[in-house]
Amino acid sequence: MSRIVVLGAGESGTGAAVLAKVKGFDTYVS
């Protein structure tokens, strides 16, 4: 499984995290 780290939990960061989760990434938001 691929991992992705999203830096920042603002509106765009949250959107990126949700998209990554939908695409099957193991997602971490700082």
PQR file with spaces between the fields and no chain letter, atoms N, CA, C, O and H, PARSE charges and radii, in Angstrom:
ATOM       1  N    MET     1       0.847   -1.194    0.000 -0.4000 1.5000
ATOM       2  CA   MET     1       0.000    0.000    0.000 -0.0000 2.0000
ATOM       3  C    MET     1       0.883    1.245    0.000  0.5500 1.7000
ATOM       4  O    MET     1       1.860    1.321    0.744 -0.5500 1.4000
ATOM       5  N    SER     2       0.541    2.193   -0.818 -0.4000 1.5000
ATOM       6  CA   SER     2       1.290    3.449   -0.880 -0.0000 2.0000
ATOM       7  C    SER     2       0.875    4.361    0.260  0.5500 1.7000
ATOM       8  O    SER     2      -0.270    4.347    0.710 -0.5500 1.4000
ATOM       9  H    SER     2      -0.253    2.131   -1.423  0.4000 1.0000
ATOM      10  N    ARG     3       1.831    5.151    0.712 -0.4000 1.5000
ATOM      11  CA   ARG     3       1.548    6.095    1.791 -0.0000 2.0000
ATOM      12  C    ARG     3       1.690    7.512    1.277  0.5500 1.7000
ATOM      13  O    ARG     3       2.491    7.790    0.384 -0.5500 1.4000
ATOM      14  H    ARG     3       2.761    5.163    0.346  0.4000 1.0000
ATOM      15  N    ILE     4       0.901    8.401    1.855 -0.4000 1.5000
ATOM      16  CA   ILE     4       0.995    9.825    1.506 -0.0000 2.0000
ATOM      17  C    ILE     4       0.870   10.634    2.789  0.5500 1.7000
ATOM      18  O    ILE     4       0.080   10.301    3.672 -0.5500 1.4000
ATOM      19  H    ILE     4       0.251    8.175    2.580  0.4000 1.0000
ATOM      20  N    VAL     5       1.654   11.695    2.881 -0.4000 1.5000
ATOM      21  CA   VAL     5       1.591   12.605    4.021 -0.0000 2.0000
ATOM      22  C    VAL     5       1.072   13.937    3.514  0.5500 1.7000
ATOM      23  O    VAL     5       1.621   14.507    2.571 -0.5500 1.4000
ATOM      24  H    VAL     5       2.295   11.966    2.164  0.4000 1.0000
ATOM      25  N    VAL     6       0.005   14.437    4.145 -0.4000 1.5000
ATOM      26  CA   VAL     6      -0.563   15.738    3.791 -0.0000 2.0000
ATOM      27  C    VAL     6      -0.138   16.726    4.866  0.5500 1.7000
ATOM      28  O    VAL     6      -0.455   16.542    6.041 -0.5500 1.4000
ATOM      29  H    VAL     6      -0.441   13.974    4.911  0.4000 1.0000
ATOM      30  N    LEU     7       0.581   17.777    4.470 -0.4000 1.5000
ATOM      31  CA   LEU     7       1.047   18.790    5.418 -0.0000 2.0000
ATOM      32  C    LEU     7       0.011   19.894    5.526  0.5500 1.7000
ATOM      33  O    LEU     7      -0.228   20.631    4.570 -0.5500 1.4000
ATOM      34  H    LEU     7       0.839   17.927    3.515  0.4000 1.0000
ATOM      35  N    GLY     8      -0.599   20.003    6.692 -0.4000 1.5000
ATOM      36  CA   GLY     8      -1.608   21.029    6.922 -0.0000 2.0000
ATOM      37  C    GLY     8      -3.004   20.471    6.742  0.5500 1.7000
ATOM      38  O    GLY     8      -3.279   19.756    5.778 -0.5500 1.4000
ATOM      39  H    GLY     8      -0.405   19.404    7.469  0.4000 1.0000
ATOM      40  N    ALA     9      -3.881   20.798    7.671 -0.4000 1.5000
ATOM      41  CA   ALA     9      -5.238   20.258    7.644 -0.0000 2.0000
ATOM      42  C    ALA     9      -6.254   21.339    7.300  0.5500 1.7000
ATOM      43  O    ALA     9      -7.394   21.299    7.762 -0.5500 1.4000
ATOM      44  H    ALA     9      -3.658   21.379    8.453  0.4000 1.0000
ATOM      45  N    GLY    10      -5.835   22.306    6.486 -0.4000 1.5000
ATOM      46  CA   GLY    10      -6.780   23.331    6.035 -0.0000 2.0000
ATOM      47  C    GLY    10      -7.755   22.739    5.030  0.5500 1.7000
ATOM      48  O    GLY    10      -7.819   21.521    4.864 -0.5500 1.4000
ATOM      49  H    GLY    10      -4.909   22.339    6.111  0.4000 1.0000
ATOM      50  N    GLU    11      -8.499   23.583    4.373 -0.4000 1.5000
ATOM      51  CA   GLU    11      -9.515   23.116    3.424 -0.0000 2.0000
ATOM      52  C    GLU    11      -8.897   22.271    2.309  0.5500 1.7000
ATOM      53  O    GLU    11      -9.407   21.198    1.986 -0.5500 1.4000
ATOM      54  H    GLU    11      -8.447   24.573    4.508  0.4000 1.0000
ATOM      55  N    SER    12      -7.813   22.750    1.726 -0.4000 1.5000
ATOM      56  CA   SER    12      -7.175   22.002    0.630 -0.0000 2.0000
ATOM      57  C    SER    12      -6.486   20.743    1.147  0.5500 1.7000
ATOM      58  O    SER    12      -6.495   19.711    0.476 -0.5500 1.4000
ATOM      59  H    SER    12      -7.399   23.622    1.988  0.4000 1.0000
ATOM      60  N    GLY    13      -5.896   20.822    2.326 -0.4000 1.5000
ATOM      61  CA   GLY    13      -5.240   19.649    2.911 -0.0000 2.0000
ATOM      62  C    GLY    13      -6.230   18.547    3.214  0.5500 1.7000
ATOM      63  O    GLY    13      -5.957   17.373    2.963 -0.5500 1.4000
ATOM      64  H    GLY    13      -5.889   21.660    2.871  0.4000 1.0000
ATOM      65  N    THR    14      -7.381   18.919    3.755 -0.4000 1.5000
ATOM      66  CA   THR    14      -8.428   17.943    4.050 -0.0000 2.0000
ATOM      67  C    THR    14      -8.955   17.329    2.763  0.5500 1.7000
ATOM      68  O    THR    14      -9.172   16.119    2.691 -0.5500 1.4000
ATOM      69  H    THR    14      -7.603   19.872    3.959  0.4000 1.0000
ATOM      70  N    GLY    15      -9.159   18.155    1.753 -0.4000 1.5000
ATOM      71  CA   GLY    15      -9.614   17.652    0.451 -0.0000 2.0000
ATOM      72  C    GLY    15      -8.613   16.683   -0.150  0.5500 1.7000
ATOM      73  O    GLY    15      -9.001   15.650   -0.695 -0.5500 1.4000
ATOM      74  H    GLY    15      -8.982   19.137    1.812  0.4000 1.0000
ATOM      75  N    ALA    16      -7.331   17.004   -0.058 -0.4000 1.5000
ATOM      76  CA   ALA    16      -6.284   16.121   -0.573 -0.0000 2.0000
ATOM      77  C    ALA    16      -6.260   14.799    0.191  0.5500 1.7000
ATOM      78  O    ALA    16      -6.070   13.738   -0.402 -0.5500 1.4000
ATOM      79  H    ALA    16      -7.016   17.843    0.385  0.4000 1.0000
ATOM      80  N    ALA    17      -6.453   14.866    1.503 -0.4000 1.5000
ATOM      81  CA   ALA    17      -6.458   13.654    2.320 -0.0000 2.0000
ATOM      82  C    ALA    17      -7.641   12.757    1.970  0.5500 1.7000
ATOM      83  O    ALA    17      -7.488   11.540    1.865 -0.5500 1.4000
ATOM      84  H    ALA    17      -6.608   15.728    1.985  0.4000 1.0000
ATOM      85  N    VAL    18      -8.808   13.348    1.790 -0.4000 1.5000
ATOM      86  CA   VAL    18     -10.002   12.576    1.419 -0.0000 2.0000
ATOM      87  C    VAL    18      -9.805   11.932    0.051  0.5500 1.7000
ATOM      88  O    VAL    18     -10.129   10.759   -0.136 -0.5500 1.4000
ATOM      89  H    VAL    18      -8.932   14.337    1.874  0.4000 1.0000
ATOM      90  N    LEU    19      -9.279   12.687   -0.898 -0.4000 1.5000
ATOM      91  CA   LEU    19      -9.036   12.152   -2.238 -0.0000 2.0000
ATOM      92  C    LEU    19      -8.032   10.997   -2.188  0.5500 1.7000
ATOM      93  O    LEU    19      -8.238    9.970   -2.834 -0.5500 1.4000
ATOM      94  H    LEU    19      -9.016   13.639   -0.747  0.4000 1.0000
ATOM      95  N    ALA    20      -6.951   11.161   -1.428 -0.4000 1.5000
ATOM      96  CA   ALA    20      -5.949   10.101   -1.311 -0.0000 2.0000
ATOM      97  C    ALA    20      -6.557    8.846   -0.688  0.5500 1.7000
ATOM      98  O    ALA    20      -6.255    7.731   -1.112 -0.5500 1.4000
ATOM      99  H    ALA    20      -6.784   11.995   -0.903  0.4000 1.0000
ATOM     100  N    LYS    21      -7.412    9.030    0.318 -0.4000 1.5000
ATOM     101  CA   LYS    21      -8.054    7.894    0.984 -0.0000 2.0000
ATOM     102  C    LYS    21      -8.947    7.148    0.000  0.5500 1.7000
ATOM     103  O    LYS    21      -8.954    5.917   -0.028 -0.5500 1.4000
ATOM     104  H    LYS    21      -7.657    9.936    0.663  0.4000 1.0000
ATOM     105  N    VAL    22      -9.692    7.885   -0.799 -0.4000 1.5000
ATOM     106  CA   VAL    22     -10.571    7.281   -1.808 -0.0000 2.0000
ATOM     107  C    VAL    22      -9.751    6.503   -2.835  0.5500 1.7000
ATOM     108  O    VAL    22     -10.177    5.449   -3.307 -0.5500 1.4000
ATOM     109  H    VAL    22      -9.686    8.884   -0.777  0.4000 1.0000
ATOM     110  N    LYS    23      -8.577    7.024   -3.178 -0.4000 1.5000
ATOM     111  CA   LYS    23      -7.713    6.376   -4.172 -0.0000 2.0000
ATOM     112  C    LYS    23      -6.961    5.177   -3.596  0.5500 1.7000
ATOM     113  O    LYS    23      -6.260    4.479   -4.328 -0.5500 1.4000
ATOM     114  H    LYS    23      -8.231    7.880   -2.795  0.4000 1.0000
ATOM     115  N    GLY    24      -7.100    4.933   -2.286 -0.4000 1.5000
ATOM     116  CA   GLY    24      -6.497    3.750   -1.676 -0.0000 2.0000
ATOM     117  C    GLY    24      -5.154    3.974   -1.017  0.5500 1.7000
ATOM     118  O    GLY    24      -4.437    3.013   -0.738 -0.5500 1.4000
ATOM     119  H    GLY    24      -7.670    5.501   -1.691  0.4000 1.0000
ATOM     120  N    PHE    25      -4.796    5.230   -0.760 -0.4000 1.5000
ATOM     121  CA   PHE    25      -3.541    5.523   -0.082 -0.0000 2.0000
ATOM     122  C    PHE    25      -3.711    5.417    1.427  0.5500 1.7000
ATOM     123  O    PHE    25      -4.790    5.677    1.959 -0.5500 1.4000
ATOM     124  H    PHE    25      -5.379    6.011   -0.987  0.4000 1.0000
ATOM     125  N    ASP    26      -2.632    5.031    2.117 -0.4000 1.5000
ATOM     126  CA   ASP    26      -2.577    5.100    3.568 -0.0000 2.0000
ATOM     127  C    ASP    26      -2.234    6.554    3.891  0.5500 1.7000
ATOM     128  O    ASP    26      -1.112    6.996    3.645 -0.5500 1.4000
ATOM     129  H    ASP    26      -1.756    4.819    1.685  0.4000 1.0000
ATOM     130  N    THR    27      -3.183    7.285    4.432 -0.4000 1.5000
ATOM     131  CA   THR    27      -3.078    8.744    4.520 -0.0000 2.0000
ATOM     132  C    THR    27      -2.775    9.213    5.937  0.5500 1.7000
ATOM     133  O    THR    27      -3.368    8.730    6.902 -0.5500 1.4000
ATOM     134  H    THR    27      -4.095    6.925    4.631  0.4000 1.0000
ATOM     135  N    TYR    28      -1.836   10.167    6.054 -0.4000 1.5000
ATOM     136  CA   TYR    28      -1.513   10.810    7.324 -0.0000 2.0000
ATOM     137  C    TYR    28      -1.592   12.317    7.138  0.5500 1.7000
ATOM     138  O    TYR    28      -1.010   12.866    6.203 -0.5500 1.4000
ATOM     139  H    TYR    28      -1.354   10.559    5.271  0.4000 1.0000
ATOM     140  N    VAL    29      -2.316   12.983    8.032 -0.4000 1.5000
ATOM     141  CA   VAL    29      -2.435   14.443    7.973 -0.0000 2.0000
ATOM     142  C    VAL    29      -1.745   15.027    9.193  0.5500 1.7000
ATOM     143  O    VAL    29      -2.054   14.651   10.324 -0.5500 1.4000
ATOM     144  H    VAL    29      -2.789   12.537    8.791  0.4000 1.0000
ATOM     145  N    SER    30      -0.807   15.951    8.968 -0.4000 1.5000
ATOM     146  CA   SER    30      -0.096   16.586   10.088 -0.0000 2.0000
ATOM     147  C    SER    30      -0.815   17.851   10.511  0.5500 1.7000
ATOM     148  O    SER    30      -0.374   18.531   11.438 -0.5500 1.4000
ATOM     149  H    SER    30      -0.557   16.256    8.050  0.4000 1.0000
